[in-house]
Amino acid sequence: MTTQGAEPGHAYLTTAEVADYLRLKPRKVYDLVRQGQIPCTRATGKLLFPRQSIDLWLMNHLEGDVPGTRPVPTVLAGSQDPLLEWAVRESGAGLATLCHGSGDGVTRLLAGEAMVAGLHLVDPASGRYNRPEVLGLAGMRDLVMVRWAVRRQGLMLPPDNPRSIQGLADLARPGVRVGHRQSGAGAQRLLAWLLARAGLAASDLAFTAHPSLGEDDLALAIRQGEADAGLGVEAAARRQGLAFLPLHEEAFDLALRRRSYFEPPLQRLLAFAREPRFLEQAAAMGGYEVGELGRITYNA
C-alpha cells in the first residue's frame, strides 16, 4: 500500500496526508480522532498517524464484522517477558496474563482463548524468528505480528559464577546441573538450536528433574542453588541478582488477530510503550532494544 501525499519512507502521516489517503475531508479525520475511532498519537500537540496502523485500520474496516463471533478474552498468553509483564501492569491495559511458553501461546491464540500471544520461537532451519508458516499460524487470514523488543538471551549463572562457566561447552562438564524450560517454550527451542550449532546435544547435559515454567522461575531456581546454569533473558537474571553470560539476540513479537489490534487493551499498552517512563524502565532492566517496538512485522 502506498500512501499518497507522503514520502514512502515516513512512518507517520499528518492529518492532511491521512485525509488524502483515506479520501476524506480533514474535518472527518478530526471527528474520527475525537471519537477514538482511528489510531493516532500526538507529538508536541500535533496529530500524527502511524502509517502501518492506518493500513491495519483500513483493512479491518473493509472486512466488516463477522456475525456470531464470540468475544476474545482479554488474555495475554505465550512467553513471559519481564518488560512486557511490567508494562501490562503499569499501563492499565486490562490484560490478564497466562504465560506458559510460546508454544502454549500459539495454541491459545488459535483456539480463541487469548487476545494476544508473546512469541520468541526460532526456526532452526533459517535462524529467523516467529515465522507464521513454521508456527502453524499461516492459516489465520487476519494474523498480525507486532514487534515488542529485541532481547538478549544468555546463560543465567549464580552470583560470582562459582563453577567458572564461560560458554555452552562448560554445561556438559560433570556435575553441572542445567535448569531448563518446559517443552514448547521458546527458550527450550533456542537452547536446542544453540547446542546444535556448538556441536553439542541435549543428551550431553545433566538437566534438573523438573522444568521451570517461566523466566523468573528459572532465575529463582538458579538463585536458590537448584541449578548451576540456565538459558534465559538478561532482565530476569538481573532481577534475581545473577551473573549473566550473553549468547544471542532474539526477536520477541506479539501475535494477535487484526481486530484485536484496535481493542483498548492493545492500544493502551502500545501507547504506554511510547512514553519516556517505559523507555527508562527498558534501559534499567537491561538486555532490551526497543527501537522497533510497535512495528508490524507480519500482516496477513
C-alpha positions in Angstrom: 0.0 0.0 0.0 1.4 3.4 -1.0 0.2 6.4 0.8 -0.4 9.4 -1.5 0.9 12.8 -0.4 3.6 11.4 1.8 7.2 10.3 1.2 7.5 6.5 1.1 9.9 6.3 4.0 7.8 8.2 6.5 6.4 6.1 9.4 3.9 8.8 10.4 1.4 10.8 8.4 0.0 14.2 9.1 -3.7 14.9 9.2 -3.7 16.2 5.7 -1.8 13.2 4.4 -4.1 10.7 6.1 -7.2 12.6 4.9 -5.9 12.4 1.3 -5.0 8.7 1.7 -8.5 7.8 3.0 -10.3 10.1 0.6 -11.8 12.0 3.5 -12.0 15.7 4.4 -9.6 16.7 7.2 -12.7 17.6 9.4 -13.9 14.0 9.2 -10.4 12.8 10.3 -10.7 15.1 13.3 -14.1 13.7 14.1 -12.7 10.1 14.0 -9.9 11.1 16.3 -12.3 12.7 18.8 -14.4 9.6 18.8 -11.4 7.4 19.3 -12.1 5.5 16.1 -8.8 5.9 14.3 -5.2 5.2 15.6 -3.1 8.3 16.2 -0.6 9.9 18.5 0.4 13.4 19.5 3.8 15.0 19.3 4.2 18.5 20.7 0.4 19.0 20.2 0.4 17.8 16.6 -1.6 14.8 15.5 0.4 12.1 13.8 -0.9 8.8 12.3 1.3 5.7 12.3 1.3 4.5 8.6 1.2 0.8 9.5 -1.6 1.3 11.9 -3.7 3.2 9.4 -3.3 0.4 6.9 -4.4 -2.2 9.5 -7.4 0.0 10.5 -8.4 0.3 6.8 -8.2 -3.4 6.2 -10.1 -4.1 9.4 -13.0 -1.9 8.3 -13.0 -3.4 4.8 -13.6 -6.9 6.3 -16.7 -5.9 8.2 -18.0 -7.6 11.3 -18.4 -11.4 11.4 -21.8 -12.3 12.9 -21.7 -14.8 15.7 -18.1 -14.5 16.5 -17.6 -14.9 20.3 -15.6 -12.2 22.1 -12.0 -13.0 22.5 -11.0 -12.9 26.2 -8.6 -10.1 27.2 -5.8 -12.6 28.0 -2.0 -12.3 27.2 -0.7 -15.8 26.7 2.6 -17.2 25.4 6.0 -16.5 26.7 6.8 -14.5 29.9 8.7 -11.3 29.3 9.7 -9.1 32.3 9.4 -5.8 30.4 6.0 -6.8 28.9 4.7 -8.0 32.3 5.7 -4.7 33.9 4.1 -2.6 31.0 0.8 -4.5 31.2 0.5 -3.7 34.9 1.7 -0.1 34.6 -0.3 0.8 31.5 -3.6 -0.4 33.0 -4.2 -2.3 29.8 -6.6 -4.7 31.5 -4.9 -7.8 30.1 -4.8 -10.9 32.3 -1.6 -12.9 31.9 -1.5 -16.6 31.3 2.1 -17.2 30.2 3.1 -20.8 29.9 5.5 -20.6 26.9 5.4 -19.6 23.3 4.0 -22.9 22.1 1.1 -22.7 24.5 0.5 -19.1 23.3 0.2 -20.3 19.7 -2.4 -22.9 20.8 -4.5 -20.5 22.8 -4.4 -17.8 20.1 -5.7 -20.3 17.5 -8.4 -21.6 19.9 -9.6 -18.1 20.6 -8.6 -18.3 24.2 -6.2 -15.4 24.2 -6.3 -11.9 22.6 -2.5 -11.7 22.2 0.4 -14.1 22.5 4.0 -13.2 23.2 6.3 -15.3 21.0 10.1 -15.9 20.6 10.3 -19.1 18.5 13.4 -19.6 16.4 13.2 -21.5 13.2 16.2 -24.0 13.4 16.4 -24.2 9.6 16.9 -20.5 9.0 17.6 -18.9 12.4 14.7 -16.5 11.8 12.1 -15.8 14.4 8.3 -16.2 14.7 7.6 -17.3 11.1 3.8 -17.9 10.9 4.2 -20.8 8.5 6.6 -22.5 10.9 4.4 -21.8 13.9 1.3 -23.2 12.3 -0.3 -19.8 12.1 -0.2 -19.3 8.3 -3.9 -20.3 8.1 -5.0 -17.2 10.1 -6.1 -14.8 7.4 -6.3 -12.0 9.9 -3.0 -12.6 11.7 -0.9 -9.6 12.7 2.6 -9.7 14.3 3.9 -6.7 16.2 7.5 -6.3 17.3 7.8 -5.9 21.1 11.6 -5.9 21.5 14.9 -7.5 20.6 16.1 -9.3 23.8 19.5 -10.6 24.9 19.5 -14.2 25.8 22.3 -16.0 27.6 23.4 -18.2 30.5 22.0 -17.2 33.8 24.5 -18.2 36.5 24.8 -17.9 40.3 26.4 -14.7 41.6 30.2 -14.8 41.1 29.8 -17.7 38.8 31.4 -20.3 41.2 31.8 -23.0 38.5 33.6 -20.6 36.1 31.2 -21.4 33.3 32.4 -19.5 30.2 30.2 -20.9 27.4 27.8 -23.6 26.3 30.6 -26.3 26.3 31.0 -25.9 30.0 27.4 -27.1 30.6 28.5 -30.6 29.6 31.1 -30.8 32.4 30.5 -33.4 35.0 28.4 -32.2 38.0 26.9 -29.1 36.2 23.2 -29.1 36.7 21.3 -27.2 34.0 18.0 -25.7 34.6 15.5 -25.8 31.7 12.1 -24.7 30.5 9.1 -26.8 29.5 8.8 -28.4 26.1 7.4 -25.9 23.6 8.9 -22.9 25.4 10.9 -20.5 23.1 13.9 -20.7 25.4 14.0 -24.5 25.2 13.9 -24.4 21.4 16.6 -21.8 21.4 18.8 -23.9 23.7 18.5 -26.9 21.4 19.4 -24.7 18.4 22.4 -23.1 20.1 23.6 -26.5 21.3 23.4 -28.0 17.8 25.4 -25.0 16.4 28.1 -25.7 19.1 28.2 -29.4 18.2 26.5 -30.5 21.4 23.4 -32.5 22.1 20.8 -32.2 24.9 21.8 -35.7 26.0 25.3 -34.3 26.8 23.8 -32.1 29.6 22.6 -33.0 33.1 19.2 -31.3 33.3 17.3 -30.7 36.5 14.4 -33.1 37.2 11.7 -30.5 36.8 11.3 -27.7 34.2 10.7 -24.1 35.1 7.5 -22.6 33.7 8.8 -19.0 33.3 11.9 -16.8 33.1 11.6 -15.8 36.7 11.1 -19.3 37.9 14.3 -20.4 36.2 16.2 -17.5 37.6 14.9 -18.2 41.1 15.9 -21.9 40.8 19.5 -20.8 40.0 19.5 -18.2 42.8 18.4 -20.9 45.3 21.0 -23.4 44.2 18.7 -25.8 42.5 20.6 -25.4 39.2 24.1 -24.2 38.2 23.0 -22.5 34.9 20.1 -22.0 32.6 19.3 -20.1 29.4 17.2 -17.0 29.9 16.9 -13.3 29.3 19.2 -10.7 30.9 16.4 -8.9 32.5 15.4 -12.0 34.5 19.0 -12.6 35.6 19.4 -9.0 36.8 16.1 -9.2 38.7 17.4 -12.1 40.8 21.0 -10.7 41.1 22.5 -13.4 39.0 25.6 -13.4 36.8 24.8 -13.4 33.1 26.8 -14.6 30.0 25.3 -13.2 26.8 25.0 -15.6 23.9 22.3 -14.4 21.4 19.9 -11.7 20.5 16.3 -12.6 19.6 13.1 -11.1 18.4 10.1 -11.1 20.8 6.8 -10.4 19.0 3.1 -10.1 19.8 0.8 -12.2 17.7 -2.9 -11.3 17.5 -5.9 -11.1 15.3 -6.3 -7.8 13.3 -9.4 -6.7 15.1 -7.7 -7.2 18.5 -5.1 -4.6 17.5 -7.7 -1.9 17.7 -9.2 -3.0 21.1 -8.5 -0.8 24.1 -6.1 -3.2 25.9 -3.7 -3.3 23.0 -3.9 0.4 22.2 -3.3 1.3 25.8 -0.3 -1.0 26.0 1.3 0.3 22.8 0.6 3.9 23.7 2.2 3.4 27.1 5.3 1.9 25.4 5.9 5.2 23.7 6.2 7.1 27.0 9.5 8.2 28.5 8.9 6.2 31.6 8.7 3.0 29.6 11.9 3.7 27.8 13.6 4.4 31.1 12.4 1.1 32.5 13.6 -0.9 29.5 17.1 0.6 29.9 17.1 -0.1 33.6 16.0 -3.7 33.2 18.8 -4.4 30.7 19.1 -6.6 27.7 16.4 -4.9 25.6 16.5 -3.0 22.3 13.1 -1.3 21.8 13.8 0.9 18.8 11.4 -1.2 16.6 8.6 -1.6 19.2 5.2 -1.4 17.5 6.5 -2.2 14.0 4.2 -4.5 12.1 6.4 -7.5 11.2 3.6 -9.5 9.5 0.1 -8.6 8.2 -1.8 -11.5 6.6 
